[in-house]
Amino acid sequence: MNARTRVSSMLLEFKNFALKGNVVDLAIAVIIGAAFGKIIDSLVKHIIMPFISVIMPGEQSYLAWKWVVNGKEIPYGLFIGEIVNFLIIALALYLFIVKFLGFIMKSKAEEAKAPPAPTRDQELLTEIRDLLRK
């Protein structure tokens, strides 16, 4: 096999891999997830944490919360903000995936599991079939 054929074969295999539905769906999910993360990050940084800094004693916002050890600043307020950010994202994902999608999947499973009751005609046909088998 010459080099051109190998390169062409490899490009064809890559195209088949990269353009599969699962890969494209995954890429879309990652992009939407990143956008969702930015929305949650903004919610935490611009609404929740400033609200917490109003409730907590002190004149500075959570961004200024820090310890000073040997002249070095340790900004624990930023760390608390990231923890709150993570908890809100985890809660949102839990509510969406476990509760919302779980409810939808459960409803679909119940619909598929419970076939409709047979009609009178179907019952009669079943009886006739059984009688013919005997």
C-alpha positions as CSV (number, residue, x, y, z in Angstrom):
1,M,0.0,0.0,0.0
2,N,1.5,3.3,-1.0
3,A,1.6,6.4,1.2
4,R,-1.2,8.2,-0.6
5,T,-3.6,5.3,-0.2
6,R,-2.8,5.1,3.5
7,V,-3.3,8.8,4.1
8,S,-6.6,8.6,2.1
9,S,-7.7,5.6,4.1
10,M,-6.8,7.3,7.4
11,L,-8.7,10.5,6.4
12,L,-11.7,8.4,5.5
13,E,-11.6,6.6,8.8
14,F,-11.2,9.9,10.7
15,K,-14.2,11.4,8.8
16,N,-16.4,8.4,9.6
17,F,-15.4,8.7,13.3
18,A,-15.7,12.5,13.6
19,L,-19.0,12.8,11.8
20,K,-20.8,10.0,13.6
21,G,-24.0,11.1,15.3
22,N,-22.7,10.4,18.8
23,V,-19.6,12.5,18.4
24,V,-21.5,15.5,17.0
25,D,-24.1,15.1,19.8
26,L,-21.4,15.0,22.4
27,A,-19.8,18.1,21.0
28,I,-23.1,20.0,21.1
29,A,-23.6,18.8,24.7
30,V,-20.2,20.1,25.7
31,I,-20.8,23.5,24.1
32,I,-24.2,23.8,25.7
33,G,-22.8,22.6,29.0
34,A,-20.1,25.3,28.9
35,A,-22.7,28.0,28.2
36,F,-24.8,26.7,31.1
37,G,-21.7,26.8,33.3
38,K,-21.2,30.4,32.4
39,I,-24.8,31.3,33.3
40,I,-24.5,29.6,36.6
41,D,-21.1,31.2,37.3
42,S,-22.6,34.6,36.6
43,L,-25.6,33.8,38.9
44,V,-23.2,32.9,41.7
45,K,-20.8,35.8,41.2
46,H,-23.2,38.6,40.5
47,I,-26.3,37.7,42.5
48,I,-25.9,35.0,45.2
49,M,-22.4,35.9,46.6
50,P,-23.1,39.7,46.7
51,F,-26.3,38.8,48.5
52,I,-24.4,36.6,51.0
53,S,-21.8,39.4,51.5
54,V,-24.7,41.8,52.4
55,I,-26.0,39.3,55.0
56,M,-22.6,38.4,56.4
57,P,-21.0,41.0,58.7
58,G,-18.3,43.2,57.2
59,E,-18.1,46.0,54.7
60,Q,-16.4,44.3,51.9
61,S,-17.9,41.9,49.4
62,Y,-16.9,38.2,49.3
63,L,-14.2,39.0,46.8
64,A,-12.2,40.8,49.5
65,W,-12.5,38.1,52.1
66,K,-9.0,36.9,52.7
67,W,-6.6,35.9,55.4
68,V,-3.1,37.4,55.5
69,V,-0.4,35.0,56.7
70,N,3.2,36.2,56.7
71,G,2.4,39.0,54.3
72,K,0.7,36.6,51.8
73,E,-3.0,36.9,51.0
74,I,-5.2,33.8,51.0
75,P,-8.4,34.8,49.2
76,Y,-10.9,32.3,50.8
77,G,-13.8,34.4,49.6
78,L,-13.1,33.3,46.0
79,F,-12.9,29.7,47.2
80,I,-16.3,30.0,48.9
81,G,-17.7,31.5,45.7
82,E,-16.4,28.5,43.6
83,I,-17.9,26.1,46.2
84,V,-21.3,27.8,45.9
85,N,-20.9,27.8,42.1
86,F,-20.3,24.0,42.1
87,L,-23.2,23.3,44.5
88,I,-25.6,25.3,42.3
89,I,-24.5,23.5,39.1
90,A,-24.8,20.2,40.9
91,L,-28.3,21.0,42.1
92,A,-29.4,22.2,38.7
93,L,-28.0,19.1,37.0
94,Y,-29.7,16.9,39.6
95,L,-33.0,18.6,39.2
96,F,-32.8,18.4,35.4
97,I,-31.4,15.0,34.9
98,V,-32.7,13.0,37.8
99,K,-36.1,14.6,38.4
100,F,-37.1,16.1,35.1
101,L,-35.6,13.6,32.6
102,G,-36.2,10.7,35.1
103,F,-39.9,11.6,35.2
104,I,-40.1,11.7,31.4
105,M,-38.3,8.4,31.0
106,K,-40.5,6.8,33.7
107,S,-43.6,8.0,31.9
108,K,-42.5,6.6,28.6
109,A,-41.5,3.3,30.2
110,E,-45.0,3.1,31.8
111,E,-46.6,3.8,28.5
112,A,-44.6,1.1,26.7
113,K,-45.0,-1.4,29.6
114,A,-48.8,-1.3,29.8
115,P,-50.4,-2.4,26.6
116,P,-54.0,-1.5,26.0
117,A,-56.7,-3.9,27.1
118,P,-57.9,-6.1,24.2
119,T,-61.2,-5.1,22.6
120,R,-64.2,-7.5,22.5
121,D,-63.3,-8.4,18.9
122,Q,-59.8,-9.3,19.9
123,E,-61.0,-11.4,22.8
124,L,-63.3,-13.3,20.5
125,L,-60.6,-13.9,17.9
126,T,-58.3,-15.2,20.7
127,E,-61.0,-17.6,21.8
128,I,-61.5,-18.8,18.2
129,R,-57.8,-19.3,17.7
130,D,-57.6,-21.3,20.9
131,L,-60.6,-23.5,19.9
132,L,-59.0,-24.1,16.5
133,R,-55.7,-25.2,18.1
134,K,-57.7,-27.9,20.1
